[in-house]
C-alpha cells in the first residue's frame, strides 16, 4: 500500500514549510540590515578619522586609515 498523505496533512506540511521559509527570509533580512548598519558606522568613523589625519597632515595615520577603509570596502563588497 502506498504511503499517501491526506489533504489536511498536505496542507499542514505546506504551512510548516512556508513558515520555515518565512523565518529564514526574516533572519536573512535582519542579518543584511545589521551588516549594512555596521558598514555605515565603520565607514563614518573611518571617514572622520581620515579627515582628522588630513587636517593634522599626518601622512602615516592617513595611509593606515586609508588601507583600513579599502579593507572594509573589500569585506562588504562596496
C-alpha positions as CSV (number, residue, x, y, z in Angstrom):
1,X,0.0,0.0,0.0
2,X,1.2,3.4,-0.9
3,X,2.1,5.9,1.9
4,X,-0.2,8.7,0.8
5,X,-0.9,11.8,2.9
6,X,-4.4,13.1,3.4
7,X,-5.3,16.6,2.1
8,X,-5.2,18.0,5.7
9,X,-1.7,16.6,6.2
10,X,-0.5,18.1,2.9
11,X,-1.9,21.5,3.9
12,X,-0.2,21.3,7.3
13,X,3.1,20.3,5.7
14,X,2.8,23.1,3.2
15,X,2.1,25.6,6.0
16,X,5.0,24.4,8.1
17,X,7.4,24.7,5.1
18,X,6.1,28.1,4.2
19,X,6.6,29.2,7.9
20,X,10.2,27.9,7.9
21,X,10.9,29.8,4.7
22,X,9.3,33.0,6.1
23,X,11.5,32.6,9.2
24,X,14.6,32.1,7.1
25,X,13.8,35.2,5.0
26,X,13.2,37.3,8.0
27,X,16.5,36.2,9.6
28,X,18.3,36.9,6.3
29,X,16.8,40.4,6.1
30,X,17.8,41.1,9.7
31,X,21.3,39.9,9.0
32,X,21.5,42.2,6.0
33,X,20.3,45.2,8.0
34,X,22.8,44.5,10.7
35,X,25.7,44.2,8.2
36,X,24.6,47.4,6.5
37,X,24.5,49.3,9.8
38,X,28.0,48.0,10.8
39,X,29.3,49.1,7.4
40,X,27.8,52.5,7.6
41,X,29.0,53.1,11.2
42,X,32.6,51.8,10.3
43,X,32.8,54.0,7.2
44,X,31.5,57.0,9.1
45,X,34.1,56.5,11.8
46,X,36.9,55.9,9.3
47,X,35.9,59.0,7.3
48,X,36.1,61.2,10.4
49,X,39.5,59.8,11.3
50,X,40.8,60.2,7.8
51,X,39.6,63.8,7.8
52,X,41.4,64.4,11.1
53,X,44.6,62.8,9.8
54,X,44.4,65.1,6.7
55,X,43.8,68.2,8.9
56,X,46.8,67.2,11.0
57,X,48.9,66.5,7.9
58,X,49.6,63.1,9.4
59,X,50.6,61.0,6.3
60,X,51.3,57.9,8.3
61,X,47.9,57.9,10.0
62,X,46.2,58.8,6.7
63,X,47.8,55.8,4.9
64,X,46.9,53.5,7.7
65,X,43.3,54.6,7.8
66,X,43.0,54.6,4.0
67,X,44.2,51.0,3.9
68,X,41.6,50.1,6.6
69,X,39.0,51.9,4.5
70,X,39.9,49.8,1.5
71,X,39.7,46.6,3.6
72,X,36.3,47.5,4.9
73,X,35.1,48.1,1.3
74,X,36.5,44.7,0.2
75,X,34.9,42.9,3.1
76,X,31.5,44.3,2.4
77,X,31.8,44.4,-1.4
78,X,31.4,48.1,-1.8
